[in-house]
Amino acid sequence: MPAPQPAPRWLAGLTGYLRPRLIGVFCLGLSSGFPLTLILATLTYWLSKEGVSKGEVGLFSALLIPYSLKFLWAPMIDRVPLPWLAKRVGQRRAWLFATQALLVLAILGLGSGDPAHDLGLMAVCAFAVALASASQDIVIDAFRIETLALDDQGQGAAMLIFGYRTGNLIAGAGAVALQIAVGWQVTYYAMALLVLVGAGAAWALGEPARHDTHEADAAEGRARAWLARRTETPKRQARILAWLYATVVAPFQEFLARPYAWAILAFVLIYKLGDAMGQVMLSPLVVELGFSDADYIWANKLVGFWALLLGTALGGGAVKVLGLFRALLVTGVLMMATNLLFAVLALAGDVPAMLAVAVGFENFATGIGLSVFVAYLSGLCNLAYTATHYALLSALATTARNFLAAPSGYLVEAVGWPAFYVITTVVALPGLGLLIWLWRRGLQVEPEASRSQSAAT
C-alpha cells in the first residue's frame, strides 16, 4: 500500500490553527486584548454617559502611557525570578500569574468606583489596569515566542491577533450590552474573569523552554570578572553592576553586534510608514468626501472587519508557505496597492461601493501585514532576552504610526487627497528596497544558536 502523500505546502499554511499550542496562543491573545478596550473605549463611554466633562474624559487617554514605555521594565521581567512562585511554576508563568492577579484587582477597583464621586480613584485604578496589562503583554509576547517553533510564528501571530480582537470585541460591544442588564459594576467584575482564559492556557501549555538561559548569566559573569580585574569596586557593588550590565546593556549589545543590525532597525522603523500615513488620514478622507455614517459603518465595521480576519488568517499561512522574507515583500506590495486604491477613491468621490472596496482591501492587507510583521519581530528575538527584544522592537515599529506619520494632515493640505495617497505609496518603496537588500545578503532572521529547531505541538 503506497504511503500517504503529504499535504501540499499551500494547504499546510492554511491548516493547523486548531493545534493545542495555537489555541493556547489564541487564549493568551484574548487576555491581552480586553484590558486596553476596557479602559480606552468602554470606560470613556461609561464616563460620558455619567456626565463627566469631555476634558476630563480626554485626560484618561494619558493613562495609557505604560503601553508605550513597557520596554523600560521588560528587562526585569526577563531576568528577575519572582520569589517562591518562579520555583514552582517557572519564570514566565510566575510573572504572568502575578501581573494577572494585579490586573484582576485593578479591574475590580475600577468597577467599584462611582464616576460622580470617585473619579480620581477611578483614574488611579485605570492607570493600574494599564500598568498591569502592559506588563502582562510583555510576558505573553515572550511566552508565545518561546513556546512556538520559528516555522509556527506566523500562525502563532495570527492566533494572537484573533484572540486580541476577540478580547476587544467582548470588552467593547459585549461590555456595553451586558451593562444594560446588570449595570456597570457587575459588568466590570465579569470582565475581570477574562484573565482566567489566558491563565488557564498558560497553565495547560506549561512553562516554555528557556533556550540559552545561560547567555545572560555568562554576560554577568564576564562583567563581574572585568570589574574584579580593572577596578577596586566592593564585591556587593560589583555584583549589582554586573547584574545591571547583563540585564540592561547585554540585550542591546547582543542585538547591535549582529550583521546589518542598524539596517534591520531602520527596516523595522520604516517598513509600514506609508501604510501608517494612509491609515491615520482615512477618517478625515471619508468625512471630506461626504460619505454618510451608515456608509462608513457598513464599509469599516462589516466589510472591513471580515476582511481583516481573512487577511490575518492568510498572513499566518503566508509565512509558512512563502517564507518570512517573501511574505514581507508580498505584504509590502499589498499595502502600496491599498494606498493607490484610496487615491482612486479620492478621485471617484462619494461612491459607497468604491469605499467598501478600498476599506475592505485595506483591512485585508492590514491583517496580512500584522501577522507577517509580528512573526518577523518574533524571529529577531534572542531567546535569552525575549521580553526585552520584543518590547523594544515593537516600540520602534509603532514609532512610525505615532510620530513619523504625525505630519500627514499638513501634507494633505499642501497637495490634496489623490497626490497624498500616491506619495504614501512612494514612501513605502525605501522599506521594500531595504528588505530586498537584506534578503540578498542572506540575512537569517533568527539569531543563530538562540532558537530551538523544533517545538512540540
C-alpha positions as CSV (number, residue, x, y, z in Angstrom):
1,M,0.0,0.0,0.0
2,P,1.6,3.3,-1.0
3,A,2.4,5.8,1.7
4,P,0.1,8.7,2.1
5,Q,1.3,11.8,0.3
6,P,2.0,14.9,2.5
7,A,-0.4,17.8,2.2
8,P,0.6,20.5,-0.3
9,R,2.6,23.3,1.2
10,W,-0.1,25.9,0.5
11,L,-2.7,23.8,2.3
12,A,-0.4,23.3,5.3
13,G,-0.2,27.1,5.5
14,L,-4.0,27.3,5.9
15,T,-4.5,24.4,8.3
16,G,-3.1,23.7,11.7
17,Y,-4.8,26.6,13.5
18,L,-6.6,24.2,15.8
19,R,-3.4,22.6,17.3
20,P,-3.3,22.9,21.1
21,R,-0.4,25.3,21.3
22,L,-2.0,27.7,18.8
23,I,-5.4,27.5,20.6
24,G,-3.4,28.4,23.8
25,V,-1.9,31.4,22.0
26,F,-5.5,32.5,21.0
27,C,-6.5,32.4,24.7
28,L,-3.4,34.4,25.7
29,G,-4.3,37.0,23.0
30,L,-7.8,37.3,24.4
31,S,-6.5,38.0,27.9
32,S,-4.1,40.5,26.3
33,G,-6.7,42.3,24.2
34,F,-9.6,43.1,26.6
35,P,-7.9,45.4,29.2
36,L,-7.0,48.1,26.7
37,T,-10.5,48.3,25.3
38,L,-11.9,48.2,28.8
39,I,-10.1,51.4,29.7
40,L,-9.8,53.2,26.4
41,A,-13.3,52.7,24.9
42,T,-15.7,51.2,27.4
43,L,-14.5,53.3,30.4
44,T,-14.7,56.6,28.4
45,Y,-18.2,55.6,27.2
46,W,-19.3,54.9,30.8
47,L,-17.9,58.3,32.0
48,S,-19.6,60.1,29.1
49,K,-22.9,58.5,30.0
50,E,-22.5,59.7,33.6
51,G,-22.0,63.3,32.5
52,V,-18.2,63.6,33.1
53,S,-16.9,66.5,31.1
54,K,-15.2,65.9,27.7
55,G,-12.0,67.4,29.0
56,E,-11.8,65.0,32.0
57,V,-12.7,62.1,29.7
58,G,-9.9,63.0,27.3
59,L,-7.4,63.1,30.1
60,F,-8.0,59.4,30.7
61,S,-6.1,58.6,27.4
62,A,-2.9,59.8,29.1
63,L,-3.2,56.8,31.5
64,L,-2.2,54.6,28.6
65,I,1.4,55.7,28.8
66,P,2.6,52.3,30.3
67,Y,1.8,50.6,26.9
68,S,4.3,52.9,25.2
69,L,7.0,52.6,27.9
70,K,6.8,48.9,28.8
71,F,10.2,48.3,27.3
72,L,11.7,50.1,30.3
73,W,10.8,47.3,32.7
74,A,10.9,44.4,30.2
75,P,14.5,43.5,31.2
76,M,13.4,43.0,34.8
77,I,10.7,40.5,33.6
78,D,13.4,38.7,31.6
79,R,15.9,38.4,34.4
80,V,14.2,38.7,37.8
81,P,12.7,35.4,39.2
82,L,9.7,36.1,41.4
83,P,10.4,34.6,44.9
84,W,8.6,31.4,45.7
85,L,6.4,31.4,42.7
86,A,9.1,31.1,40.0
87,K,10.4,27.9,41.6
88,R,7.0,26.3,41.4
89,V,5.6,27.4,38.0
90,G,8.6,28.8,36.1
91,Q,9.9,32.3,35.3
92,R,7.4,33.1,32.6
93,R,4.3,31.8,34.2
94,A,5.2,33.3,37.6
95,W,5.3,36.8,36.0
96,L,2.1,36.1,34.0
97,F,0.1,34.9,37.0
98,A,1.4,37.8,39.1
99,T,0.6,40.5,36.6
100,Q,-2.8,38.9,36.0
101,A,-3.6,38.9,39.7
102,L,-2.8,42.6,39.8
103,L,-4.9,43.2,36.7
104,V,-7.9,41.5,38.3
105,L,-7.6,43.6,41.5
106,A,-7.3,46.8,39.4
107,I,-10.4,46.0,37.3
108,L,-12.4,45.2,40.4
109,G,-11.3,48.5,41.9
110,L,-12.2,50.3,38.7
111,G,-15.7,48.7,38.5
112,S,-16.4,49.6,42.1
113,G,-16.0,53.3,41.5
114,D,-18.7,55.9,41.0
115,P,-17.8,58.5,38.3
116,A,-19.8,61.1,40.2
117,H,-17.8,60.8,43.4
118,D,-14.7,58.6,42.8
119,L,-13.3,60.0,39.5
120,G,-9.8,60.4,41.0
121,L,-9.8,56.9,42.5
122,M,-11.1,55.5,39.2
123,A,-8.2,57.2,37.4
124,V,-5.7,55.6,39.7
125,C,-7.4,52.2,39.1
126,A,-7.4,52.7,35.3
127,F,-3.7,53.5,35.4
128,A,-3.1,50.3,37.5
129,V,-5.1,48.4,34.8
130,A,-2.9,49.9,32.1
131,L,0.4,49.1,34.0
132,A,-0.6,45.5,34.8
133,S,-1.9,45.0,31.3
134,A,1.2,46.3,29.7
135,S,3.3,44.0,31.9
136,Q,1.1,41.1,31.0
137,D,1.6,41.9,27.3
138,I,5.4,41.7,27.8
139,V,5.1,38.2,29.3
140,I,2.6,37.0,26.8
141,D,4.8,38.0,23.8
142,A,7.8,36.3,25.4
143,F,5.7,33.2,26.2
144,R,4.4,32.9,22.7
145,I,7.8,33.3,21.0
146,E,9.4,30.8,23.4
147,T,6.6,28.3,23.1
148,L,6.4,28.1,19.3
149,A,8.9,26.9,16.7
150,L,10.1,29.5,14.2
151,D,8.0,27.8,11.5
152,D,4.9,28.4,13.5
153,Q,5.5,32.0,14.4
154,G,3.3,33.3,11.5
155,Q,0.3,31.2,12.5
156,G,1.0,32.0,16.2
157,A,0.9,35.7,15.4
158,A,-2.4,35.2,13.6
159,M,-3.9,33.4,16.5
160,L,-2.6,36.0,18.9
161,I,-4.3,38.7,16.8
162,F,-7.5,36.7,16.6
163,G,-7.6,36.4,20.3
164,Y,-6.7,40.0,20.8
165,R,-9.5,41.2,18.5
166,T,-11.9,38.8,20.3
167,G,-10.9,40.4,23.6
168,N,-11.5,43.8,22.1
169,L,-15.0,42.8,21.0
170,I,-16.0,41.3,24.3
171,A,-14.7,44.2,26.4
172,G,-16.2,46.8,24.0
173,A,-19.6,46.0,22.5
174,G,-20.0,43.0,24.8
175,A,-19.5,45.0,28.0
176,V,-21.8,47.8,26.8
177,A,-24.5,45.3,26.1
178,L,-24.0,43.5,29.4
179,Q,-24.2,46.6,31.5
180,I,-27.7,47.2,30.2
181,A,-28.9,44.2,32.0
182,V,-26.7,44.1,35.1
183,G,-25.1,47.5,35.5
184,W,-21.5,48.7,35.2
185,Q,-20.2,47.3,38.5
186,V,-21.2,43.7,37.7
187,T,-20.0,44.1,34.1
188,Y,-16.5,45.1,35.2
189,Y,-16.4,42.3,37.7
190,A,-17.4,39.9,34.8
191,M,-14.8,41.3,32.5
192,A,-12.1,40.6,35.2
193,L,-12.9,36.9,34.7
194,L,-11.4,37.0,31.2
195,V,-8.0,36.9,32.8
196,L,-8.7,33.3,33.6
197,V,-8.8,32.4,29.9
198,G,-5.1,33.3,29.5
199,A,-4.1,31.9,32.9
200,G,-5.7,28.6,32.1
201,A,-4.0,28.4,28.7
202,A,-0.6,29.2,30.3
203,W,-1.2,26.5,32.9
204,A,-2.1,23.9,30.3
205,L,0.7,24.8,27.9
206,G,3.3,24.6,30.7
207,E,6.4,26.8,31.1
208,P,8.0,27.5,27.7
209,A,11.5,26.2,27.1
210,R,14.0,29.0,28.0
211,H,16.7,28.3,25.4
212,D,20.2,29.8,26.1
213,T,19.2,31.0,29.6
214,H,22.9,30.8,30.4
215,E,23.8,33.5,27.9
216,A,22.8,36.4,30.2
217,D,24.4,34.6,33.2
218,A,27.6,34.3,31.2
219,A,27.5,38.1,30.4
220,E,27.0,38.8,34.1
221,G,30.0,36.6,34.9
222,R,32.2,38.4,32.3
223,A,31.2,41.8,33.7
224,R,32.0,40.7,37.3
225,A,35.4,39.3,36.2
226,W,36.2,42.6,34.4
227,L,35.3,44.6,37.4
228,A,37.4,42.4,39.6
229,R,40.4,42.9,37.3
230,R,40.1,46.6,36.4
231,T,38.6,48.2,39.4
232,E,38.6,48.1,43.2
233,T,34.8,48.0,43.4
234,P,33.5,46.3,46.5
235,K,32.1,42.9,45.8
236,R,28.5,43.7,46.6
237,Q,28.5,46.7,44.4
238,A,30.3,44.7,41.6
239,R,27.6,42.1,41.7
240,I,24.9,44.8,41.3
241,L,26.8,46.5,38.4
242,A,27.4,43.1,36.7
243,W,23.7,42.2,37.0
244,L,22.6,45.6,35.6
245,Y,25.0,45.1,32.7
246,A,23.6,41.6,31.9
247,T,20.0,42.8,32.3
248,V,20.0,46.2,30.6
249,V,23.2,46.5,28.5
250,A,23.7,43.0,27.2
251,P,20.4,42.7,25.3
252,F,21.2,45.8,23.3
253,Q,24.8,44.8,22.8
254,E,23.9,41.4,21.6
255,F,21.4,42.8,19.0
256,L,23.7,45.6,17.7
257,A,26.6,43.1,17.3
258,R,24.6,41.2,14.6
259,P,25.4,41.7,11.0
260,Y,23.5,44.7,9.5
261,A,21.8,45.4,12.9
262,W,21.3,49.1,12.1
263,A,19.8,48.2,8.7
264,I,17.4,45.8,10.4
265,L,16.3,48.6,12.9
266,A,15.8,51.0,10.0
267,F,13.7,48.5,8.2
268,V,11.5,47.9,11.4
269,L,11.1,51.7,11.6
270,I,10.1,52.5,8.0
271,Y,8.5,49.3,6.7
272,K,4.9,50.3,7.5
273,L,5.4,54.1,7.3
274,G,3.4,54.5,4.1
275,D,0.6,52.4,5.4
276,A,0.6,54.3,8.7
277,M,0.4,57.6,6.9
278,G,-2.6,56.4,4.9
279,Q,-4.4,54.9,7.9
280,V,-4.2,58.0,10.1
281,M,-5.9,60.1,7.4
282,L,-8.6,57.6,6.5
283,S,-11.4,59.1,8.7
284,P,-10.8,62.7,7.5
285,L,-10.9,61.5,3.9
286,V,-14.2,59.7,4.4
287,V,-15.7,62.8,6.1
288,E,-14.5,65.2,3.4
289,L,-15.7,63.1,0.6
290,G,-19.2,63.3,2.1
291,F,-19.9,59.7,3.0
292,S,-22.7,59.1,5.4
293,D,-22.3,57.5,8.8
294,A,-24.1,54.4,7.5
295,D,-21.7,54.1,4.5
296,Y,-18.7,54.3,6.8
297,I,-20.1,51.8,9.4
298,W,-21.0,49.4,6.6
299,A,-17.6,49.6,4.9
300,N,-15.5,49.7,8.1
301,K,-17.3,47.6,10.6
302,L,-18.8,45.0,8.3
303,V,-16.7,44.6,5.2
304,G,-13.5,45.8,6.9
305,F,-13.9,43.5,9.9
306,W,-14.3,40.3,7.9
307,A,-11.5,41.3,5.5
308,L,-9.2,41.9,8.5
309,L,-9.9,38.4,9.9
310,L,-9.4,36.8,6.4
311,G,-6.1,38.7,6.0
312,T,-4.9,37.7,9.4
313,A,-5.5,34.0,8.7
314,L,-3.8,34.2,5.3
315,G,-0.9,36.2,6.8
316,G,-0.2,33.4,9.3
317,G,-0.2,30.8,6.5
318,A,1.8,33.0,4.1
319,V,4.8,32.8,6.5
320,K,4.7,29.0,6.3
321,V,4.2,28.8,2.6
322,L,6.3,31.7,1.2
323,G,8.9,32.1,3.9
324,L,9.3,35.2,6.0
325,F,11.1,37.5,3.6
326,R,8.8,36.7,0.6
327,A,5.8,37.1,2.8
328,L,7.1,40.6,3.9
329,L,7.7,41.5,0.3
330,V,4.2,40.5,-0.8
331,T,2.6,42.3,2.2
332,G,4.5,45.5,1.4
333,V,3.2,45.4,-2.2
334,L,-0.3,44.9,-1.0
335,M,-0.1,47.8,1.4
336,M,1.2,50.0,-1.5
337,A,-1.7,48.9,-3.7
338,T,-4.1,49.8,-0.9
339,N,-2.9,53.4,-0.8
340,L,-3.3,53.6,-4.6
341,L,-6.9,52.4,-4.1
342,F,-7.5,55.3,-1.7
343,A,-6.1,57.7,-4.4
344,V,-8.7,56.3,-6.8
345,L,-11.4,56.7,-4.1
346,A,-10.4,60.4,-3.6
347,L,-10.9,60.9,-7.4
348,A,-14.1,59.0,-7.5
349,G,-15.7,60.9,-4.6
350,D,-18.9,59.8,-2.8
351,V,-19.2,56.2,-4.2
352,P,-20.1,53.8,-1.4
353,A,-19.2,50.7,-3.4
354,M,-15.7,52.1,-4.0
355,L,-15.4,52.9,-0.3
356,A,-16.2,49.4,0.6
357,V,-13.6,48.0,-1.9
358,A,-10.9,50.3,-0.6
359,V,-11.6,49.8,3.1
360,G,-12.0,46.1,2.6
361,F,-8.7,45.7,0.8
362,E,-7.0,48.0,3.3
363,N,-8.2,45.8,6.2
364,F,-7.2,42.7,4.3
365,A,-3.7,44.0,3.7
366,T,-3.5,45.1,7.3
367,G,-4.5,41.7,8.6
368,I,-1.8,40.0,6.5
369,G,0.7,42.7,7.5
370,L,0.1,42.3,11.2
371,S,0.6,38.5,11.1
372,V,3.7,38.6,9.0
373,F,5.3,41.6,10.8
374,V,4.7,40.2,14.2
375,A,6.3,36.9,13.1
376,Y,9.3,38.8,11.7
377,L,9.8,40.7,15.0
378,S,9.4,37.5,16.9
379,G,12.1,35.9,14.8
380,L,14.5,38.7,15.6
381,C,14.4,38.0,19.3
382,N,17.2,36.2,21.1
383,L,15.6,33.7,23.4
384,A,17.9,34.8,26.2
385,Y,16.3,38.3,26.1
386,T,13.0,37.6,24.5
387,A,10.8,40.0,26.5
388,T,13.3,42.9,26.2
389,H,14.0,42.4,22.5
390,Y,10.3,42.2,21.5
391,A,9.3,45.1,23.7
392,L,12.0,47.3,22.1
393,L,11.3,46.2,18.5
394,S,7.5,46.6,18.8
395,A,8.0,50.1,20.4
396,L,10.3,51.0,17.5
397,A,7.7,49.8,15.0
398,T,5.0,51.9,16.5
399,T,7.1,55.0,16.2
400,A,6.2,55.2,12.5
401,R,2.5,55.4,13.4
402,N,2.9,57.7,16.5
403,F,5.5,60.1,15.3
404,L,6.7,59.8,11.7
405,A,3.1,59.8,10.4
406,A,2.0,62.7,12.5
407,P,2.5,65.5,9.8
408,S,0.3,63.6,7.3
409,G,-2.5,66.1,7.7
410,Y,-0.3,69.0,6.7
411,L,0.8,67.1,3.7
412,V,-2.8,66.6,2.6
413,E,-3.5,70.3,3.0
414,A,-0.5,71.0,0.8
415,V,-1.0,68.5,-2.1
416,G,-4.6,67.2,-1.9
417,W,-6.0,63.8,-1.3
418,P,-5.1,61.9,-4.6
419,A,-1.5,63.2,-4.5
420,F,-1.2,62.4,-0.8
421,Y,-2.0,58.7,-1.3
422,V,0.3,58.5,-4.3
423,I,3.1,59.9,-2.1
424,T,2.3,57.4,0.7
425,T,2.7,54.7,-1.9
426,V,6.2,56.1,-2.9
427,V,7.1,56.4,0.8
428,A,6.7,52.6,1.1
429,L,9.4,51.9,-1.5
430,P,12.5,52.5,0.7
431,G,11.3,49.9,3.2
432,L,10.8,47.4,0.4
433,G,14.2,48.3,-1.1
434,L,15.8,47.7,2.3
435,L,14.1,44.4,2.7
436,I,15.4,43.2,-0.7
437,W,18.9,44.5,0.2
438,L,18.8,42.4,3.5
439,W,17.4,39.4,1.7
440,R,20.1,39.4,-1.0
441,R,22.7,39.3,1.7
442,G,21.3,36.1,3.0
443,L,20.4,37.5,6.4
444,Q,19.0,35.0,8.8
445,V,16.0,36.3,10.7
446,E,16.6,34.3,13.9
447,P,19.8,34.7,15.9
448,E,21.8,31.6,15.4
449,A,22.1,29.3,18.4
450,S,19.3,31.1,20.2
451,R,16.3,29.3,18.7
452,S,15.3,25.7,19.3
453,Q,14.9,23.8,16.0
454,S,11.6,22.4,16.9
455,A,8.8,22.6,19.4
456,A,6.3,20.0,20.3
457,T,2.7,20.7,19.3
